[in-house]
Amino acid sequence: MNRALVVVTPNERSKRILREAGELAAGSGAELVVLTVIPNDEFEETRSALADVGSSDVVYGVDQATESARRRAKRLARETLDGLDVEYRVVADIGPEVDSVLETAQWEACDHLFISGRRRSPTGKLISRDTTQSIMLKFDGPVTVLLAEADETDSESKEKKSALA
């Protein structure tokens, strides 16, 4: 492994997968590229909400969104990789997650991916592919996946629902 891409989101699993990737990279002398992706719908929701505020001073465009995401991911990486001798840089993108991950991995010449996923029933796997599965099938190299435990996924869903309420 020379350069690995670690996909992070604002959750505990991201901290765990980032730490695992950091330890592996530190041991092998590899570099990490930490990627955070803002899905198009999330970007549009935020832009719409800010436009509804009605202030002409409020501008929320692609540059503001990616810079904000980059700052959050940089803070996460700094805290999580503290104490490890590993080089990393943080990038942010807006768009479909699968495409963003694969394009960034190719652009950055990454030879390994680290992502978090969720456990799914066999029926759920047959009905539709999730982001993690699509990335695993399309990336030409090793992919390390940290799967969420069932209770972890439930608590994250509850947190999202309570935040929306």
Secondary structure per residue as TSV (DSSP state, phi and psi in degrees):
chain	resnum	aa	ss	phi	psi
A	1	M	-	360.0	124.5
A	2	N	-	-105.3	-42.4
A	3	R	E	-145.3	129.8
A	4	A	E	-119.7	146.1
A	5	L	E	-103.2	127.7
A	6	V	E	-116.2	119.6
A	7	V	E	-92.1	123.6
A	8	V	-	-122.9	150.1
A	9	T	-	-134.1	167.3
A	10	P	S	-77.8	74.1
A	11	N	S	-150.6	169.7
A	12	E	H	-65.3	-34.9
A	13	R	H	-60.9	-35.2
A	14	S	H	-62.9	-39.2
A	15	K	H	-62.6	-42.0
A	16	R	H	-68.3	-44.3
A	17	I	H	-69.6	-34.8
A	18	L	H	-66.3	-40.9
A	19	R	H	-65.0	-43.8
A	20	E	H	-60.3	-45.9
A	21	A	H	-63.3	-40.7
A	22	G	H	-62.7	-42.8
A	23	E	H	-65.0	-41.9
A	24	L	H	-65.9	-43.0
A	25	A	H	-65.3	-41.1
A	26	A	H	-62.4	-38.7
A	27	G	H	-71.3	-25.9
A	28	S	H	-108.9	-2.2
A	29	G	T	75.5	20.1
A	30	A	-	-84.9	162.5
A	31	E	E	-101.8	148.8
A	32	L	E	-110.8	140.8
A	33	V	E	-113.9	118.4
A	34	V	E	-98.4	119.9
A	35	L	E	-114.7	133.8
A	36	T	E	-122.2	135.2
A	37	V	E	-118.8	130.1
A	38	I	E	-98.7	114.3
A	39	P	-	-62.1	148.6
A	40	N	H	-52.3	-44.4
A	41	D	H	-65.5	-36.8
A	42	E	H	-66.0	-42.3
A	43	F	H	-60.5	-46.8
A	44	E	H	-65.2	-38.8
A	45	E	H	-61.3	-45.5
A	46	T	H	-65.2	-44.0
A	47	R	H	-62.8	-41.6
A	48	S	H	-62.9	-45.4
A	49	A	H	-61.4	-42.0
A	50	L	H	-69.7	-34.3
A	51	A	H	-67.2	-33.9
A	52	D	H	-68.6	-22.0
A	53	V	H	-61.6	-33.3
A	54	G	-	92.7	0.4
A	55	S	-	-84.6	130.7
A	56	S	T	-75.3	-12.4
A	57	D	T	-80.3	-18.8
A	58	V	-	-84.9	114.8
A	59	V	-	-121.6	122.3
A	60	Y	-	-128.9	100.5
A	61	G	-	-119.5	-170.2
A	62	V	H	-58.6	-44.2
A	63	D	H	-62.3	-44.5
A	64	Q	H	-65.7	-40.9
A	65	A	H	-65.1	-47.3
A	66	T	H	-68.1	-36.6
A	67	E	H	-66.3	-41.5
A	68	S	H	-62.9	-45.1
A	69	A	H	-63.9	-40.6
A	70	R	H	-62.7	-42.0
A	71	R	H	-62.5	-44.0
A	72	R	H	-62.9	-43.0
A	73	A	H	-68.3	-35.4
A	74	K	H	-65.3	-41.5
A	75	R	H	-63.1	-44.7
A	76	L	H	-59.7	-45.6
A	77	A	H	-64.8	-43.4
A	78	R	H	-60.3	-45.2
A	79	E	H	-68.7	-43.2
A	80	T	H	-75.9	-35.7
A	81	L	T	-93.4	6.4
A	82	D	T	-56.1	130.2
A	83	G	T	91.4	-7.2
A	84	L	-	-99.9	142.8
A	85	D	-	-91.3	80.8
A	86	V	-	-140.9	137.6
A	87	E	E	-88.9	137.8
A	88	Y	E	-150.2	158.1
A	89	R	E	-139.9	155.5
A	90	V	E	-113.2	134.5
A	91	V	E	-131.0	155.1
A	92	A	E	-133.1	151.3
A	93	D	E	-146.1	157.8
A	94	I	E	-120.3	130.7
A	95	G	S	149.8	-169.7
A	96	P	-	-63.5	130.6
A	97	E	H	-60.5	-45.6
A	98	V	H	-58.9	-49.5
A	99	D	H	-62.7	-43.8
A	100	S	H	-60.9	-43.8
A	101	V	H	-64.6	-49.1
A	102	L	H	-66.6	-40.6
A	103	E	H	-66.4	-41.5
A	104	T	H	-65.3	-42.7
A	105	A	H	-59.7	-41.7
A	106	Q	H	-69.7	-46.7
A	107	W	H	-60.2	-40.1
A	108	E	T	-88.9	1.6
A	109	A	T	57.3	46.0
A	110	C	-	-83.0	138.4
A	111	D	S	-109.8	6.0
A	112	H	E	-153.3	142.0
A	113	L	E	-118.2	143.0
A	114	F	E	-124.0	122.0
A	115	I	E	-141.9	159.5
A	116	S	E	-106.8	151.5
A	117	G	E	-139.7	-168.8
A	118	R	E	-133.8	151.6
A	119	R	-	-73.5	141.5
A	120	R	-	-134.9	151.9
A	121	S	-	-71.1	158.0
A	122	P	H	-56.5	-37.2
A	123	T	H	-65.6	-43.0
A	124	G	H	-60.5	-36.3
A	125	K	H	-67.7	-34.8
A	126	L	H	-73.4	-37.5
A	127	I	H	-68.9	-48.3
A	128	S	-	-151.5	149.5
A	129	R	-	-84.1	144.3
A	130	D	-	-99.3	176.2
A	131	T	H	-58.1	-47.7
A	132	T	H	-59.7	-46.0
A	133	Q	H	-63.7	-42.0
A	134	S	H	-62.1	-42.3
A	135	I	H	-64.4	-44.8
A	136	M	H	-59.3	-39.6
A	137	L	H	-74.7	-26.7
A	138	K	H	-99.1	-19.1
A	139	F	-	-81.7	134.8
A	140	D	S	-95.5	76.3
A	141	G	S	166.2	179.1
A	142	P	-	-69.5	142.8
A	143	V	E	-128.0	124.5
A	144	T	E	-102.1	125.9
A	145	V	E	-119.4	130.3
A	146	L	E	-101.7	111.2
A	147	L	E	-86.5	140.3
A	148	A	E	-75.5	146.2
A	149	E	-	-76.1	158.7
A	150	A	H	-57.1	-43.2
A	151	D	H	-69.0	-29.6
A	152	E	H	-66.1	-45.5
A	153	T	H	-63.2	-42.6
A	154	D	H	-61.8	-44.3
A	155	S	H	-68.6	-35.3
A	156	E	H	-66.6	-39.3
A	157	S	H	-63.6	-42.3
A	158	K	H	-63.6	-39.3
A	159	E	H	-63.5	-43.5
A	160	K	H	-63.1	-44.0
A	161	K	H	-64.0	-40.5
A	162	S	H	-71.2	-30.3
A	163	A	H	-70.5	-31.5
A	164	L	H	-78.9	-24.4
A	165	A	-	-76.1	360.0
